[in-house]
Amino acid sequence: MIENVICRVVKVDCIPNDPVDIKFGGPKYLGVDVYVKKSDVKFMMDYIRYMFYEYGIPFINIRDAHAKIVNNCDIVDEKTIKDYIETHREELINGDFPHGQNKTLKR
């Protein structure tokens, strides 16, 4: 059953954004937003950090950014994170973030 829940948004900052894009309201860094259970924030941040190191993906920072209301089906687990990183490794390494937007990792 799909229901709205409060989760935490873990932001992985990968590359600095273009200064012009920042000037017009874009984020300072481009990367990945990951929706995780509030109770799993610390573990998932450590897991994401480990997976980025394991796959040789550079990043600037990983942080618990804020709370957000999402569908419970958008909250990810370790397998979803691993599958995403394996599938999108080259994009993350090359900084392929279309239109100056962060990618949101969902199930």
C-alpha positions in Angstrom: 0.0 0.0 0.0 1.3 3.4 -1.0 1.2 6.0 1.8 3.0 9.3 2.5 5.8 9.1 5.1 8.4 11.5 6.4 11.9 10.5 5.4 15.3 12.1 5.4 17.0 13.3 2.3 20.7 12.4 2.1 22.5 14.6 -0.4 25.6 13.4 -2.1 27.5 16.4 -3.6 29.5 15.2 -6.6 30.7 18.2 -8.6 30.5 22.0 -8.4 27.6 23.4 -10.5 28.2 25.9 -13.2 28.4 29.5 -11.7 25.8 30.8 -14.1 23.4 28.1 -13.1 24.0 28.9 -9.4 23.3 32.6 -10.1 19.9 31.7 -11.5 18.9 29.5 -8.5 20.6 26.2 -9.2 22.3 24.2 -6.5 25.9 24.9 -5.5 26.8 21.2 -6.2 25.3 18.6 -8.4 24.9 15.0 -7.2 22.4 12.5 -6.0 19.5 12.9 -3.5 18.6 9.7 -1.7 15.4 9.2 0.4 16.0 7.1 3.5 14.1 6.1 6.6 14.8 8.5 9.5 16.0 5.6 11.6 18.5 4.5 9.0 20.2 7.9 8.2 23.6 7.2 9.8 23.9 3.7 8.4 22.8 4.7 4.9 25.2 7.6 4.8 28.1 5.3 5.8 26.9 2.7 3.2 26.6 5.3 0.4 30.1 6.6 1.3 31.5 3.1 1.2 29.8 2.3 -2.2 31.1 5.5 -3.8 34.6 4.7 -2.6 34.2 1.0 -3.7 33.2 2.1 -7.3 35.7 4.9 -7.5 33.1 7.7 -7.8 34.4 11.0 -6.5 32.3 13.2 -4.2 32.7 16.3 -2.2 30.3 15.7 0.7 27.5 13.4 2.0 25.0 15.0 4.3 21.7 14.6 6.0 20.0 17.6 4.3 16.4 17.8 5.5 13.1 15.9 6.1 10.7 15.4 3.2 7.3 13.8 2.8 7.4 11.1 0.1 5.6 8.0 -0.9 6.8 5.1 1.1 7.8 3.3 -2.1 10.4 6.1 -2.9 12.5 5.2 0.2 15.5 3.2 -0.8 17.4 0.3 0.6 21.0 -0.9 0.2 20.2 -3.0 -2.9 18.6 -0.1 -4.7 21.6 2.1 -3.9 24.1 -0.6 -5.1 22.1 -1.2 -8.3 21.9 2.6 -9.0 25.6 3.1 -8.5 26.4 0.1 -10.7 24.1 1.3 -13.5 25.0 5.0 -13.4 28.7 4.8 -12.4 30.0 6.4 -15.6 27.5 9.2 -15.4 28.4 10.0 -11.8 32.1 9.9 -12.5 31.8 12.1 -15.6 29.4 14.6 -13.9 26.6 14.0 -16.3 23.8 15.9 -14.6 21.3 17.1 -17.1 20.1 20.7 -16.9 22.0 21.4 -13.7 19.8 19.2 -11.6 20.5 16.7 -8.9 19.5 13.1 -9.7 17.0 11.6 -7.2 17.5 8.0 -6.4 14.1 6.2 -6.1 13.0 2.6 -6.2 
